[in-house]
Amino acid sequence: MSEEAFPSTQTRQAPSPFDRSDADLIVHTKDDVNFSVHRLVLSLASPVFETMFFLPQPPGTEPRPSVDVSEDSQTMETFLRIVYPVADPEIKSLQHLREVLAVGTKYDAPAVIAASRKALTQQTFIQADPLRVFAIACIFRMEAEAKAAAEVAVLRPRMGHGAEPCADIEEITAGAYFRLLQLKRARTRRVLPRTVTSLAVLLGNQRDVVDLDSTAIGSFCDPSRLSPTPTGQHSPPPETLTACCDLSGSTSFPPDIIFRSHDGFEFPAHRLIIEMASSAMLTMLRRNDRPGGDQNLHAYELQEGALVIQDLLRLCYPVTHLPAPPHPPTDAKHFLDVLFASRKYQLAKAEMILRERWPAVAGKEPLRFYFAAARCGWEEEALLCARELINQSDDVSLIETQYLPEMESMQNRSYLYLLSYVERCVQAASYISTLSGLPQPCCNHEECRKRYPKNPSPITHRAGWGFEKEHQPSWLFPYLCSLEDALRKKPRGQTLSTVASRAATSFITAVVEDSYTCPIYQEEEEKCGISDKVAWATMFLEEPEEKCGISDKVAWATTFLDQYAKAVDQAVAEVKLKIPSTTTA
């Protein structure tokens, strides 16, 4: 309780029953509405309010004190109507429902939470926006409601990463969204009699039923999983640290502090060096001097393990920065443990050195390092990891099947940005409108120019959308479709290499084996009665200068693939990746 905390313009009185004269408390909302309420009711409904009423009041407090709350009047009225012995209000929007759930959770009001959970599973809400219902349920850790909404959400087209997500879905954990995607991948379809109605949709004269097996998915809100391995969880054998524990052994200046790892190793150090590396580190640590020890040698306890502390100190001291075996800097997990510890203790130089090494290490586990970059807010490093993730994937649609324990503590926003980036790379690679500068086997005949265009369009799904017909080698559509399918799996120019792609090899083979005959040959055949090309050598000793020979076709096909690959790489390189400012859940 306090004096009025919000600047008031014109205070309004809430409607009945929150305008009674026998009320003994005023609840003042942020939009300047006064609710006259009874402390007995609020005490029974909320332990938080009950505790507030026992706080001592400032001198001169009126008999009917006022308490300011950060909620608006609409949310507070719904909250109060649920806990009062009056009819429960109707909650008409998911936004309002979320706000009521938030205030019910904040004030620990079981009746409000129960009423909100019941409203959340209304078919009106689930059918209108199941993805948002799922998100709200996950945010407030309501497993049954999350599962019910998930089973509807995975049947809707809005689940695509290219669609604009609702704001709530960005706030759940990446792990919860990962399991939602796995449920979507687990869908199976079968046709059942009309008597079966569960999760069924009418398709023509048949009922197509989608079976959802969520048994292997696990809990959306509280998954059975291994927790992320704590930093330095495993104690190293003493011999691996003997050479590195004492960084002061070669100097005449004795150490004046000791760092103690959570696994019991001690590291003598110098306060001056540490305070120069970070003015905040020692203030963040708990001192724990041993009884009977040197009172001038203060000991500080760290939550990190010995291996991490060892490398942190080596990065602070003017010594070689290569950690000793068997934990080289290329060990991905250890690298990130040291990085996060350096950021935690504000060791700027250590962080800078590790950031410089990032490109050499990130390729080993690009997904793990992507989440680490997102956590640090490093866009350039996150983009590098996202690209490497695509490079290492034979099918980018399977990226969403990769799981890491870190996803349970990461906000879904950074995961959505990654999946959206991959989807936009696929779209960029699939929408190359026109290639240019291809050699034409025959320049003087219109039919040849149409069959082997100089500026062809490699995409088949835009045929007739403003492109000239002469740019559409329609006889190659089946092979172009295969190239597009290959690019959707791996949106890189290298995909169009004849060495790496069966689709590219088939494309060149189709061009070489094209049974099309150049009209120049046909015209000469009609004039001279010559039915095969070998006869040209007998009658004319040489073939016409303008013709469609095999070598010309190969040149056209290989140039087509080369230009296509360059266009794909250029288009994908222009796709941007933005990292959200807040990434931890």
C-alpha positions, 0 to 999 in steps of 0.5 A: 500500500502506498500513496498514489503512484500514478499521475491522475488526470480525472479519477473514475469510480468503478461500477457496481459492486466495486462502488460500495460505501462499506468497502475498506480498501481502494484499488487504484489502477494505472488508468485512474479507476478506483475499485472500492473493495473488501480486504476480507475478500482479497485476503481469501482470494490472494495470499499476496494481497493478504500479506500486503494488508499486514504491512505497516501503514505510513502516519496519517493513513486514511481509514480506507487506504489506497493501493496502486496496481500496475494493471488497467481497469479492464483487467482488474475488474475481471480479476475482482469479478472472478474472486467476488461472489458475483457472476463470472465475466465473459472473456472475449479475447485472447489478449484480455485472457492473457492479461487476466492470467498474468494478474492471477499468477502475479497475485497467486489467485487460484480462482482466477487461474482456474477460471482463465484455464477453463476459458483458454480451452474454449473451442472459440479460442482454440479454433480461431487461433490455436497457435496463440492458445498453445503459446499462452498455455506454454508461457503459463506452464499449462500442459493439458491446454498446450497439448489440446491447442497443439493438436489443432495448431499443427493442422493449420497453414499458419505453422509455416516459418514464413508466416508472420508469427503471433507475438506470444509464440516468440515468448515461449522456449525454443524447446517447446516450439521444437516439440510442436514442430515434431508433432507436426512432422509426426502427422499421418493421414488415413481415410476412415468411415464417416462414423469417426469424427476425431480430428477429421476434415471432409475432403470430397466424399471421404473423411480424411483423418489426421492421426497425431501421436504425441506420446514420443513428443514429451511434455511441452511445458516440462519436458523430461530431458537432461539439464544443460551440463553445468560449467565444468561439471566433471572434475579434471585429474590433478595432473592436467592442471598442475602446470596451469594452476599457479600462474605466478610461479615464475614471478617474484610477486607473490599472489594475494588472492585465490580463486576456488572452483566449485570442484575444489581446485585453487588458483593463486592470482594477483588482485591487480591483474584481475581488477585491471581485467575486470573492475566488477569480477571480485565484487561479484564473488563470495569470499570464503577464507579458510579458518586459520589460513593466511588472512592476507590471501583472500579466497573467492569462490566461483561457480565454474569448474577448474578447466574454465577458471584455468582458461579464464586466467590464462586469457587475463594474464600476459602469457600464451593464450593456448590452454593446455591439453586435453582441452584445446580451444577447438572443443566446442562446449568448453569454448562456450563455457569459457566465453559465457564466464568471460561475459559474466565476469565482464572480462572484456579482453578475454571475450574479445580473444574468444570472439576472434577465434569464433569462426575457427570453432563455430563450424563444429556445432553450428546450431549450438554456436548459433544459439550462443551468438544469439545469447550474446547478441552477435549478429555477424557470428549468428549469420555465420552459424546459420549459413554453416548450418545450411552448408552442412545440411543435406536437407534444410527441412531437417534443421528443425529436427535438431535439438539441444538442451540449451533450447529449454532456456532460450526464448523462441524468438531467436529460434524462429529467426533462424528457421525464418532465415532458412526458409527465406534462403530457400525462397531466394534460391527458388526465385531466380527469374532470369539468367543472362549471357548464355551461348546459343548453339544456333543464332540464326534460326528462331526455333533454336533461339527459343529452344536454347535461349540466351537469357533463360528463366530457370524457374518453372512455377512462374511460367507466364507471369510476365516472362517472354515465352522465348525465355522459357525452355519448357521442354526442360521443365521436368529437369528444371523442376528437379533442380528446384527441388534440389535447391529447396533441400540445399539452397546453395550454388554448389547444389547445381554442380554436376559432381554434387547433384544428380539433378544437374547431371540429368539436366546436362544429359537431357540437353546432350541427348536432345533429339531436336534437329536444327532446322538448318539441317532439315532445310538442306535435307529437303533441298538435297535429299540428304538424310544424315549428317555424315553425308555432309562430309561427302558432298560438302566436306564440312558442315554448315557454320551455324548448327546445333552440335553436341559440344555447343549444347554442352556449352549451353547447359554447363553455362546455364548451371554456372550462371544459375549457381552464381545467381543462387549464391548472390540471392542467398547472400542478400538474405539478412538475419537479425538477432533479437535483443532478448534471447533467454527465457 
